[in-house]
Amino acid sequence: MTQSINTSSHVKLNFALHHASGQTIDSTFDKGAVELTIGDGNLLEGFESCLIGLVTGDHQTFMVPPQEAFGQHNPANLQTIKRHQFGPDMVLEQGLVVSFSDAANTELPGVVKTIDGDNVVVDFNHPLAGVELKFEVEILEVS
């Protein structure tokens, strides 16, 4: 009897994550399979839910809306920071990823969006926030 994926299954799979435009963001198809346990927090819930019910040998593609992937883009996550807060030797340019620490001393990456004189706008949204993603999976083993 073929075992289907449930909320505590151990799964070996290949996956590819594609931007809705078709650009490949990440893929294991050319690197080798990964193993994970459903519900262990290694895969976002929106992607895990696509796997439930699949069996060894399944090769499926799912469209995952932003709210089930990396969330919607939140304008409140755009912060204006004064240039002098970055340090005198840092070369700032649009698209630069800068690491900050929050109040709990957790690393918080942000992307420089604009630089206007002493004002630097940093976007703390996930780079894939607001993006519909195509999630392709090939199930190699379920236990």
HELIX and SHEET records of a PDB file:
HELIX    1   1 GLU A   45  LEU A   51  1                                   7    
HELIX    2   2 PRO A   66  GLU A   68  5                                   3    
HELIX    3   3 PRO A   75  ASN A   77  5                                   3    
HELIX    4   4 ARG A   83  PHE A   86  5                                   4    
SHEET    1   A 3 THR A  24  SER A  27  0                                        
SHEET    2   A 3 HIS A  10  HIS A  19 -1                                        
SHEET    3   A 3 VAL A  34  THR A  37 -1                                        
SHEET    1   B 4 THR A  24  SER A  27  0                                        
SHEET    2   B 4 HIS A  10  HIS A  19 -1                                        
SHEET    3   B 4 LEU A 133  VAL A 142 -1                                        
SHEET    4   B 4 HIS A  59  VAL A  64 -1                                        
SHEET    1   C 4 LEU A  78  LYS A  82  0                                        
SHEET    2   C 4 ASN A 119  ASP A 123 -1                                        
SHEET    3   C 4 GLU A 107  ASP A 116 -1                                        
SHEET    4   C 4 VAL A  97  SER A 101 -1                                        
END                                                                             
